[in-house]
Amino acid sequence: VPRIITVTPNPSIDLLFEADTLVWDDANRVAMPRRCAGGQGINVTRAARILGGESIAVTLIGGTTGDELLQLLDAEGIDVRPAPAPGTTRTFVAVRERSTGRAMLINPVGPACGPAEETALLEELERCMRRGDWVVSSGSVPPGFDTGFHATVRDRALATGARVVVDGDGPALRAAAPGCTLLVPNLPEAERLLGRRIEGIRDA
């Protein structure tokens, strides 16, 4: 049975708040947030497991936030293969306003990394991959990573005989697009990739 190996170079602890109405320049009293392990690849691994599939999450972990991330993943029974990162894994904050359905998303860029961390993450991935797997490389990359990181994952996965899914944006998505089995951009990402507007389902 094919496995799904996800690569999340920039994971996070997600804090998800809800408020009836958000007020600027004043205190917003809200209930304690839902707190969970996040990052696009980690979310894919979680969904695959819920649907009965086998999935491994390869990710960077740093600092006390990274330690908490590992604990949350372990509590969910997620098979995670961490590579060390300098600094501290980022914290993502979302606040949803119930009265309008709108949400404010605070998304830090993540800890600064370098070639050593990028190499360690790729080596962890290579220890997991086998022919026939699906490799999902997704999300933003931390500062200091090469913008071609997703393309490098693509090349190494294809060389192993795996199939490749890339979910990214901007130059990273453009570099990785050729040769992928599947691309999964959202609407704004697809428009940026193509350099034009997409009007309606037929045009998409």
Protein Blocks (a to p, Z undefined) as FASTA:
>chain_A
ZZdddddfbgcdddddddfbdcehiacdddddddddedjklmmmmmmmmnopacdddddd
ehjklmmmmmmmmmnopacdddddehjdddddddddfknopacddddebjaddfklmmmm
mmmmmmmpcghiacddedjddehiafklmmmmmmmmmmnopacddddehjllmmmmnopa
bdcddfklmmmmnopacedjklZZ
